Amino acid sequence: MDEQALLGLNPNADSDFRQRALAYFEQLKISPDAWQVCAEALAQRTYSDDHVKFFCFQVLEHQVKYKYSELTTVQQQLIRETLISWLQAQMLNPQPEKTFIRNKAAQVFALLFVTEYLTKWPKFFFDILSVVDLNPRGVDLYLRILMAIDSELVDRDVVHTSEEARRNTLIKDTMREQCIPNLVESWYQILQNYQYTNSEVTCQCLEVVGAYVSWIDLSLIANDRFINMLLGHMSIEVLREEACDCLFEVVNKGMDPVDKMKLVESLCQVLQSAGFFSIDQEEDVDFLARFSKLVNGMGQSLIVSWSKLIKNGDIKNAQEALQAIETKVALMLQLLIHEDDDISSNIIGFCYDYLHILKQLTVLSDQQKANVEAIMLAVMKKLTYDEEYNFENEGEDEAMFVEYRKQLKLLLDRLAQVSPELLLASVRRVFSSTLQNWQTTRFMEVEVAIRLLYMLAEALPVSHGAHFSGDVSKASALQDMMRTLVTSGVSSYQHTSVTLEFFETIVRYEKFFTVEPQHIPCVLMAFLDHRGLRHSSAKVRSRTAYLFSRFENGHQSLLSSDDQLFIYETAGVLIVNSEYPAERKQALMRNLLTPLMEKFKILLEKLMLAQDEERQTSLADCLNHAVGFASNVFYLQIQVSPFLQQMFMPLLHAIFEVLLRPAEENDQSAALEKQMLRRSYFAFLQTVTGSGMSEVIANQGAENVERVLVTVIQGAVEYPDPIAQKTCFIILSKLVELWGKIILFFNLHFPHSFINLFFFFFLRQSFALSECAVTLKTIHLKRGPECVQYLQQEYLPSLQVAPEIIQVRAVSYHHIGERSQ
């Protein structure tokens, strides 16, 4: 072998050596006979380096798994002999191989087994057992090989082809016929020989028994000889956890319901007699976690038996099964309420299935009702955070508790199905007593009280969140608790968990504010101040922002137009001031504005068809607000300019279509609607020109630019609306300031309107006089001499003005421009 390449197998080797070792491995994989070098090295113990040994097994593994059919009979025999020789050598080695080498060797044995057992190596297990006997090192490898084989045959995490699945089924059937009794006997001998002297081997064997019991004849294990030994192991500290797991697999095995019931009851009697049910005296939480899993398995097995017996009509035995279940409830409750969450979590399945039984019974006994209440109280207690929970830096422990809470929620939901009235009354009692004194109550108790109210929303489901209608008693209780939540001041509690739970519950029961809308202002204040969006915790701010958007969406009908406009503008500001790149901002702005554009078109179509005057007024008001929304959102930065350029003219065309729509001369309502829309339109243009995005207009093409400018001049001259006039002069002043050559454009296309604009305002009193003067000043600064020349040579002569008057007017204009500076 390439010794230099093998140096790269060492974890401490540099990257060059590691790359060489990897390349060498790939070379050996494709070589037709390189595996023989590795087989020889293993059989003759050529190398002492652990990584080289592991490497050799990897090469053999690849050969067996992918290229075994290409080998000759002699070569296949060589691989078998190599593995047996290596196994024999382990009996004599002064020190056992490292665990990772033994596991890899077991995998190669298992691969060879599934390949050859049905054809060329039917005596596989007998050959292995003849080598290892009861040698502890040999037994260790034998047990590892058995686990590897089980993994190949039945492990559901391993994906098999349909052909492999058929092969595995045939192997298991053949094993049951030919060797399983012998294997079981070997396990018993190993347990008996090593239970007091070698706990590691004994635990391995218990693991093997637990794995194989799922697919072998249960009577081989579920007999007095084996069960008594397993129960004995429950009293040996180093063995009892594995013994628990093994017994769990035994009771989890599918079998006749009556036989299962008898098996579980016999186990319980022995365990109870041995004192295992007195869990308050047990301090080993690791063992109790395993024991809780065992009790859970026994309880669920009894429930499965009860279900089958009920289905089969065997009422007598079903009643016995139910009685057996009831006798385990006290132990179940002890485990459920245990302070260790792992112990509690392991019994939840039994609790859940027990409640499912109670749900099916027509009448509950007093004891069963008491059991339901006890489970309910246990769930409420276990939902509570402990002092060690790290809210600011949640790690693995915190994640596990979150998952545990989800399990408890399922129990609460099932409790609601069994006795919704009892659950509602219990939660109301806990909630009311806690919030009455929240200022002096620990945060975890306040949080869980609000959390229980939150969880009721799903535990007591209704259509479309209508919790405050229908059943009067339920609606009244929920309404009372929500009123307490929003008026108690608990939103000011100084702990993030309470704050978040408050807002989560507010949004979950957002229909409450339809019933009692007077509470909306204080809730909005909580969202917007230091309790919500201005909270010191980034986590709270982030979550509150999301919840606020949901709350706002659910109550748009209760918000005024100005409120909605403010929220819409806020969304635009948040987008522009975010840390997203420009492309992302444009995409978000498109998402914000596109629905508005689409809505505008829909409203416009409806307005064109509307006949009722009240309906027309309503639709026109909506159109006006839509333009106002767009105007406010565009008061932003240049990052949104590309998108604005795309939608600018479509929006304006829609506005023009409304403004140009004929109306009756005396229709004051229609005139007012148009006036408000025209104001919104000019405000929109003012926003665009005043926010550094005048290129949006300039890039619309000459014809469209002219049309826009004509509407602005018309707004300044023709419409008797002072507000619109002022806005138009501001727009014109800004455009002249930004586009110095705009004067030439005016001269070419509409000089009369443009020049008349200023003389019109200076010759009569006007509300927009100051704005007109500012515009005149700006023009004078940009193109003063040209304007004077135009007045003298073209405009005033075209009006048949006498030359001496022309001179006076020109000088006046010049002086006006200078005075306005």
C-alpha positions, 0 to 999 in steps of 0.5 A: 500500500502507498505508505505516504498516502496512508499518512493522510488518514491521520486527523492531524495530517495537513491538507495535502496529505489528506487530499492524497489519502482521499485520492488513494481511496478513490483509486482503490475503490475502482481497482479490481484487486486492491481490496485484496491488499486491504483484506490481507492487511486486516487478516495478518494485522499488518498495521497497528494504526487505527485509521489505517485499519478503518480505511481497510474496512472501508475499502472492503465495505465498498467492495461488498456493497457495490462490486461483490457480484463481480468477484469470483467464488474464490474471491468471495470465499477470501472475504469471508475467511478474512472477516472470520480470521479478523474476528478470531484475532480479536479474542487474542488481542491484548487490547480491544479495538477502538469502538469506531473500528468495531462498529465499521467491522460490524457493518461489513459483516452485516453487508456480507450477511444480507448478501450471502445468508440466503445462498452461500452462508446459511451458517453465518450465525453458527460460524460467528458463535463458534468463534466468539463463544462467551469471550467478552470481546467476541460477545461484544462484536457478536452483539454489534453485528446483530445490531448492524444486521437489524439496521439493514433489515428493519431500520425504517430510517434506511431507504431500501429499494423494493427488491431489497425490501423483498430480500429482507423479508425473505431473510427474516422469514428464513431466520425465524425458521432456522436460527432465531431460537438459537440466537435468543438462547445465546442472548439469555446465556449472555445476560445470565453470565454477564449481568453482574460482571460486565454491565456494558455487554449486558446493556448491549444484549438488552438493546439487541433483545429490544430491537429483535423483539419487534419481529420475532416470536414474542413467546421466545422473550415474553416468558417467565424465564426471560421476564423474571431476568429483565425484572431483576435487571430493573433493580441493578442500577447500571442495567435498569435503564436498558432493562426499562427500554427492553421491557418497553419494546416487549409491551409495544409488540403487537399481539392478541388484545387479551394476551397483551392485557394479561402481559401488561398487568403481570408486569405492573403487578411485579413492578408495583410490588418491587416499589417502582411505582413510588416514584417520589422516592426515586432521585435518578431522573434518567431512570425515571425518564425511561420508566415513564416511557415504559409506563406510557407504553403499558398504558397505550398498549392497554388502550389499544387492547380496549379499542380492539375489544370494543370493536370486536364486541367483547364487552367483558374483556373491554371492561377489564381493560378499562379498569386496568387503564384506570388503575394506572392513571394515578401513576400517570399523573405523578409522572405528568406533573414531575418537575423534570420535563423529560419525565413528563413528556414521556407520559403525554401519549398515555394521557392523550389516549386516555382522554380520547377514551373518556371522550367516547364514553357517554357518562363519566364517573366522578373519578373520571371527572376528577382525573380530567381536572387533575390532568388539566391542572397538571398541564397548566402547571407544566406550561409555566417557564422556569427561572433558568429559561434564557429568553435573550439567548435561546439554546437547545434547552429552550428549544426543547421546552418550546417543543414540550409546550406544543405537546401540552397544547395537544393535551389541552385541546383534547381536554377541551373535547372532553369537557369544554365547560370545565376547561373554560372555567378553570382557565378563567379562574386562573386568569382572573386571580393572576391578573388581579394581582399581576404587579406582585406576581412572578412573570412566569405565572402572569405569562402562563395565565395569558397563554392559557387564554390564547390557547383557548382560541384553538381549544374551543374552535369556532367559525372565522374566529367568532368567539364572541357570538353564539354560546352566550356563556362561553362568549361572555367568559371570553369577552370578560377575560379580554376586557380584563387583559386590555384594561388591567395594565398588564401590557406594562409588565417588565418581561418580554415573555409577558409583553409578547404573549399580550400582543399575541393574544390581542391579535388572536382575539381581534374580533373582540374589538368589533364587539368593544371598539372603545378599547382600540385606542389603548391597544394601538398605543401599546403597539406603538409605544415603548411596550411594542414598536419602541420596546428595548428588545429587538425580538419584541419590536420585530414580532410586534411589527408583524402582529401590528400589521395583522391587527391593522388588517383586521380592523381597517373598517374601524380606522379613519381614512387619515389613520389608514393613510398614515399606516400606508405611508409608514409602510413606505417609509419603512421600506425606504429606510430599511437596509435592503438593497435597491432592487429589494426595495423596488420589489417591496414598493411594487408589492405595496403600490401594485394592489393600489393601482389595481384597486384604482382601476376597479374603482374607476370602472365602478364609478363609470357604471354607478347611477346612484349619487350616494354610490358615486360619491363613495367611489369618488372618495375612494379614488381620491384616497387612493391617489392620496395614498400614492402621493404620500408613499412617493414622498420617499427616496430615489430608490423607488424611482424606477418603479414609479416611472413604470406606473406614473402614466397609467396612474395619471391616465386613470386620473385624467379619465375621471377628471374629463368625465362629463358632468351636469352643470349643476351637479355640485357633488360631482364638482366637489369630487373632481376638485378633491381628486384634482387636489390629490393629483397636484399633491402627487405631482408636487411630491414627485417633483419635490422629492428628487424624482423629477426625472420620473416626469422627464422620462415619460416622453415629450407628449406626456410631459406636455400634457402633464405641464398643461394640466399644471398651468390649467390648475394655476390659471383656470380652476378657481381653487386657491389650494390647487393654484398654490400647489401648481405654482410650487410645482412650476417653480420646482420644475423651472429650478430643476430644468433651466431650459423649460422656458424654451419648451414653454415658448415653443408649445404654449407661450400664451398660456405661460406668459398670461399665467403671470400677468393674470395673477399680477393684474388681480388679487390672488391667494397664490400671489406669493407662490406666483412671485416665487415662480417668476423669480425662479424664471428670471434667475434662469432665463430673465433676458430671454423672457424680456426679449420674448415679451418685447418681440413676440408676445405683446405685439401679438396682442396689438400692444403699442410699442411704448406700452410694450417697453413699459411692460418689459421694464416692469417685468424686469423690475418685478423679477429683480424685486422678487429676488 
